[in-house]
């Protein structure tokens, strides 16, 4: 069996996204693909960049800083994994979006570091809509109050929400969770909270991104399906 290239995998993912969008609440909306690069080596990431994919998502700060100077400078780096407050200083000048804002303590540290560097750090608020004890994230009922507080901090710009769905064997079980997230996203958008732009709804990974897009996701984080042979 012929091994698919990274470029072919990217093309297939984008085709699947286009099909899923037709069933989404806003079929005309764009969907941003974030290629998850954790545990991938520089040759694979160079091939990924050569395919035209230039939005990379890293889970760990150490991996991101190790790869940052070894890859083209036109790559847009996102930090998608849990971020410890003591690691913010290492990525404040390197990433363009933090997907995993999950506490006021973290928001305050991002604010502190961004005031040193100037400008604002766009952040997504991680929401634990499935109430999984082993996962980080804000309870949906607390999302609005949390966002209002975080948005007051200088250097912090709330630009949307992020969700990590449980790893169900039947991926259809994720659908109601994604639907709930979309409803929360739209509700918060209507609030017009100061210094908040509900622009991105980041949900969906390799196993469930098609369902996520059908339910309103406009940003997907995909690793395995990008690099799978």
Secondary structure, DSSP 8 states (H G I E B T S, - for coil): -----HHHHHHHHHHHHHHHHTTSTTTTS--EEEEE-TT--HHHHHHHHHTT--EEEES-HHHHHHHHTTS-TT-EEEE-S---GGGHHHHTTT-SEEEEE--HHHHHHHHHHHHHH-S-EEEEEEB-TT--TTS--B-GGGHHHHHHHHTTSTTEEEEEEEE-----SSGGGGHHHHHHHHHHHHHHHHHT-TTEEEEEEEE--TTTHHHHHHTT-SEEEESHHHH--
